[in-house]
Amino acid sequence: MVAGSVSRRQVFAYGGGAAAALMLGTGAWSAGNAFAAPTLRGDPFTLGVASGDPTSDGVVLWTRLAPDPLAEDGLGGMEPKPVRVHYEIALDERFRRIVRRDSVVATPELAHSVHPEVRGLAADRTYYFRFRAGSALSPVGRTRTTPAPGDSPRELKFAFASCQAWQDGYFTAYHHMAQEDLDLVVHLGDYLYESGVKTNKRGVVTAPKFHTETVDLARYRLQYGLYKSEAPLREAHARFPWIMTFDDHEVENNWADETSENDEDPATFLLRRAAAFQALYEHAPLRGAQMPKGPDVRMYRRLRYGRLADFTMLDTRQYRDDQACGDGTSADCAERFDPARTLLGAAQRDWVTRGFGSSTARWQILGNQAPMGQTDQDPGSGVTVWTDPWDGYVAERNRLLAEADARGVRNLVVITGDRHQNYAWDLKRDYADPDSATVGSEFVGTSVTSGGDGADLTDQGRTFLAANPHMKFFNGQRGYVRVTVDRERWTSDFRVMPYVTKPDAPISTRASVVVEDGVAGVQV
């Protein structure tokens, strides 16, 4: 492709066919010529089933028909024809008490994925679901609706995770997560990595089709097929509804709006972004509101859990200014303090702050991709930080936290991925002021596999603890964070494993860190 030869309008047109086909997969459109009883070679449900974005009366369901999900053309072993997919929802796992039967149409334009949005269910209730295509029956999924908007549930139990580089280890964490007693799961990004994969730490040598960088739609589909070949990941998806967003690696490392890390022509990069977003939609339990429109997708959204908690999911990639001072580590980057710089974009930032003022929830949970709190790497008098996370956008961080404080947010808790380490720390109105007020708490969760086995307390961890007095806990192992929230307190259990480069690692709780209702900051 010739650099600069693709206009933004043409990139939007890239997603036009998929956008039209999307209506079939949501159940909003019915195709009379869809094959009701297709001839399918092999099991079409190799990628499993999932549900997501639960509300008090419904949920979105997901599957993708792919008897050969690692087919090099990205079509999953399916013929380029529409297929009718039936689904059932029941109150019991054996489907003796079925409450809903319906069908949707899977199209080749969306890799035969479907996303039926189910409404009219009872609040705060567990349901079971399954799909059928022709004579093939999917695995059974389990999901749960949220409490009614005016209800005050006793507690909320969820886990959050991020960063699962396939080549770095086994997805054992998800097997353990699937055994937990949870209401939902939040995934904070880096569901896959865009880099080519030749070998992994299990000693597996992949086929040449996986060796190239992931840049086009067929290759992104192939990468998702590789990641979803992991049984523990499918197990956790089938067990709980997920709330998902993306960080950078679903597209490219450290991208910022239309700017590629490798200074790729913006129009060419937008084509890549459009392909990445479409593949993400095809493989995730996302609603029609998250329908990609070419290179754009509305991923920031709010989900309520009765009057107990609001989940405000952020998008810290699509609207940001390019990273300050060349995107790296800096001790003297004045640009990062520029009040005009934005990580969220004006529209998203205003939407977040309006939510602070209008919410009646006891706990405000921000689903965030890269650490919000300051990560000083200099235990001396200086301050050295990375400029990709919120440390590169200091004025906007201070403005957001000040707004939460001014609007009387009762309990602000930020949950974050990205860093491949576990932190618990206080959020300060201004980290440059030692006497600045604590206005919230942040829990940074480690990776599922990225970075390999990890260690409990590393040299870098010791440096962070010395340089950041607001940091109360550090751990560098792999796993996820299990959260229990009630009316009096929030408890984060850091669930960690001793290794991921070998199978069947045990899991344990390394630490439990608490936030008390009405008391800003973490208590170890």
Secondary structure, 3 states (H helix, E strand, C coil): CCCCCCCHHHHHHHCHHHHHHHHHHHCCCCCCCCECCCCCCCCCCCCCEEEECCCCCCEEEEEECCCCCCCCCCCCCCCCCCEEEEEEEECCCCCCCEEEEEEEEECHHHCCEECCEECCCCCCCEEEEEEEECCEECCCEEEECCCCCCCCCCEEEEEEECCCCHHHCCCHHHHHHHCCCCCEEEECCCCCCCCCCCECCCCCECCHHHCCCCCCHHHHHHHHHHHHCCHHHHHHHHHCEEEECCCCCCCCCCCECCECCCCCCHHHHHHHHHHHHHHHHHCCCCCHHHCCECCECCCCEEEEECCCEEEEECCCCCCCCCCHHHCCEECCCHHHHCCCCCCCCHHHHHHHHHHHHHCCCCEEEEEECCCCCCCCCCCCCCCCEECCCHHHCHHHHHHHHHHHHHCCCCCEEEEECCCCCEEEEEEECCCCCCCCCEEEEEEECCCCCCCCCEECCCHHHHHHHHHCCCEEEEEEEEEEEEEEEECCEEEEEEEEECCCCCCCCCCEEEEEEEEECCCCCCEC
